Amino acid sequence: RLFRAFAAVAARPGFAGWKLLAVGGAGWLDGPIRAAAAATPGVILAGRRPRAELAACYRHAAAFAFPSLY
């Protein structure tokens, strides 16, 4: 759902070139998530990041999302 929402926003004028950086380690049954990311232009799966690097990701982000269906 997040990748679809990002694709809709990225298609609007003024958002061309925006990227979605998805940070986090591999999880249980993440195959569909990885496939959706690969099929969505602008999505970068960054994997797990060290704390210092994660802080920089938050600091430079235009927006933050913590999606969960659980």
HELIX and SHEET records of a PDB file:
HELIX    1   1 LEU A    2  ALA A   10  1                                   9    
HELIX    2   2 GLY A   31  ALA A   39  1                                   9    
HELIX    3   3 ARG A   51  HIS A   60  1                                  10    
SHEET    1   A 2 LEU A  20  VAL A  23  0                                        
SHEET    2   A 2 VAL A  43  GLY A  47  1                                        
END                                                                             
